Amino acid sequence: MIVIVDYGLGNLGSIKNMFQHIGFDAVISSNQDQLLAATKLVLPGIGSFDQGMTNLYERSLIPTLNQRVLVDQVPILGICLGMQLMGIKSEEGILPGLSWINQESKKFSFLDPKSFPVPHLGWEYVSDNGSQSSLLSGFNEETKFYFAHSYYVTCVNREEVLLEADYVHSFDAAIQKGNILGVQFHPEKSHKYGMQLLTNFASKF
């Protein structure tokens, strides 16, 4: 069972609908029993870093997620803010992240904001760092995804970076550390490319 973690942030329905479209059942839940029964987890998110961590804490989800992800080794996919919450900290707030991956989130800041507005919105091609991850099965050099973010992830261990994208400078677009996976883009808004990625996550992990 794929459980999309409901902690009050993110376009949960769009993610569920995309899984159903590609033939996989998914439920939206913060119920402890369903989280404990999940075979895969999705941590979505649209919003601020501190609000995300606060919501996870107030809903008593952090101990259960730590158990499922770090001890039970259940595959989890973080999407956008969900990927950022997996790290140590963010320039967006003061609260610590989940600290599953040694990464930080930094704000886009450009000298020419008219030419390069923030948030970064739109389609970008991604480059593969040579990883053999099953998450990337079926992709090629023409793969692109839809992004909507003001902060980007910098992963300390470059071997954990699957994909990079470019917006004035390169940034980490997808990461993996064992069963912990994250994408900065929105696969649920990325048409055939997003369908392929979610299919890979649902069927190969």
C-alpha positions in Angstrom: 0.0 0.0 0.0 1.3 3.4 -1.0 0.5 6.0 1.7 0.8 9.7 0.8 1.6 11.3 4.2 -1.0 14.0 5.1 0.6 16.6 7.3 -1.5 19.5 6.0 0.7 20.7 3.2 0.9 19.8 -0.5 -1.4 18.9 -3.4 -2.1 15.5 -2.1 -5.1 14.8 -4.4 -3.0 15.4 -7.5 -0.4 12.9 -6.4 -3.0 10.3 -5.6 -4.8 10.9 -8.9 -1.5 10.4 -10.8 -0.8 7.1 -9.0 -4.3 5.9 -9.9 -3.9 7.1 -13.5 -0.8 4.8 -13.9 -2.5 1.9 -12.2 -1.4 2.0 -8.5 -3.6 2.4 -5.5 -2.6 5.1 -3.0 -4.2 6.5 0.1 -3.9 9.9 1.7 -3.5 9.5 5.5 -1.9 10.5 8.7 -3.4 7.5 10.5 -0.7 5.6 12.5 -2.1 2.2 11.6 -2.0 3.0 7.8 1.5 4.4 8.1 2.7 1.3 9.9 1.1 -0.9 7.2 2.5 1.1 4.2 4.8 -0.7 1.8 5.8 2.7 0.3 5.5 6.3 1.6 5.3 9.6 -0.2 6.2 12.8 1.7 4.7 15.7 -0.4 4.8 19.4 0.3 4.1 22.9 -0.9 4.8 25.6 1.6 7.5 26.7 4.1 10.1 24.6 5.8 9.3 25.5 9.4 5.6 25.1 8.8 6.2 21.6 7.4 8.3 20.5 10.3 5.8 22.1 12.8 2.9 20.2 11.2 4.8 16.9 11.3 5.6 17.5 15.0 2.1 18.6 16.0 0.6 15.5 14.3 3.0 13.2 16.1 4.2 11.9 12.7 8.0 12.2 13.2 8.6 9.1 15.5 6.5 6.9 13.2 8.2 8.2 10.0 11.6 7.6 11.6 10.6 4.1 12.5 9.3 3.3 9.1 12.1 4.9 7.1 15.2 4.4 9.2 14.4 1.1 11.0 11.9 -0.7 8.7 13.6 0.7 5.6 10.3 1.4 3.8 10.9 3.3 0.5 9.9 6.9 0.8 9.7 9.6 -1.9 9.9 13.2 -0.9 8.4 15.7 -3.4 9.5 19.4 -3.4 9.2 20.6 0.2 9.1 16.9 1.2 12.5 16.4 -0.2 13.8 19.5 1.6 12.4 18.3 4.9 14.6 15.2 4.6 17.7 17.3 5.1 19.5 19.0 8.1 18.2 22.5 7.8 17.0 25.3 5.4 17.7 29.0 5.0 13.9 29.4 4.9 13.5 28.7 8.6 15.2 28.0 12.0 13.8 24.5 12.8 15.9 21.4 12.2 14.8 19.0 9.4 14.3 15.3 9.7 18.1 14.8 9.1 17.8 11.6 7.1 20.2 13.0 4.4 23.1 15.3 4.9 21.8 18.2 2.8 20.7 21.8 3.2 18.2 23.9 1.4 19.3 27.4 0.2 17.3 30.3 -1.4 17.7 31.2 -5.0 19.2 34.7 -5.0 20.2 36.4 -8.3 21.6 39.8 -9.3 19.1 40.0 -12.1 15.7 39.0 -10.6 13.8 40.4 -13.6 15.4 37.9 -15.9 15.5 35.1 -13.4 12.5 35.5 -11.1 12.0 33.6 -7.8 10.2 31.3 -7.3 11.6 29.2 -10.2 8.6 28.1 -12.2 8.5 25.9 -15.3 10.0 23.0 -17.1 13.7 22.2 -17.0 15.8 19.4 -18.5 17.7 17.3 -16.0 21.1 15.6 -16.3 21.9 12.2 -15.0 24.9 11.9 -12.7 25.6 8.4 -13.9 23.5 6.7 -11.2 22.0 3.2 -11.9 19.1 3.9 -9.7 15.8 2.2 -10.6 14.1 5.5 -10.1 15.6 6.7 -13.4 14.7 3.6 -15.5 13.4 4.5 -19.0 14.8 8.1 -19.0 17.2 9.7 -21.5 18.9 13.0 -22.1 15.7 14.6 -23.2 14.0 14.1 -19.8 12.4 17.2 -18.3 10.3 18.0 -15.3 8.1 20.8 -13.9 9.6 22.8 -11.1 8.0 25.3 -8.6 10.3 26.3 -5.8 12.2 29.2 -4.2 14.7 27.0 -2.4 17.0 24.3 -3.7 18.9 21.4 -2.1 22.6 21.0 -1.8 23.6 17.5 -1.0 26.9 17.0 0.8 27.5 13.4 -0.5 27.5 13.8 -4.3 27.1 10.1 -4.7 23.6 10.5 -3.4 22.6 12.9 -6.2 20.7 11.3 -9.0 19.8 14.3 -11.2 20.8 17.9 -11.5 19.0 20.8 -13.2 20.0 24.3 -14.0 18.5 27.7 -13.2 21.4 30.2 -13.5 23.5 27.6 -11.6 23.1 23.9 -11.2 21.2 22.4 -8.3 20.2 19.0 -7.1 17.0 17.8 -8.7 16.8 14.2 -7.4 18.5 12.3 -4.6 18.7 8.8 -3.1 20.2 7.4 0.0 19.1 3.7 0.1 15.4 3.6 0.6 15.2 7.4 0.9 14.4 9.2 -2.3 13.6 12.8 -3.1 12.8 15.0 -6.1 12.7 18.8 -6.2 10.3 18.8 -9.1 6.6 17.8 -9.2 6.2 14.5 -10.9 2.4 14.8 -10.6 2.6 17.9 -12.9 5.3 16.5 -15.3 3.1 14.5 -17.6 4.8 11.4 -19.2 8.0 12.0 -17.4 6.3 12.2 -14.0 4.3 9.1 -14.8 7.4 7.1 -15.6 9.1 8.3 -12.4 6.2 7.4 -10.2 5.8 4.1 -12.0 9.4 3.3 -11.2 9.0 4.2 -7.6 5.8 2.2 -7.2 7.0 -0.9 -9.1 10.8 -1.1 -8.5 11.3 -0.4 -4.8 
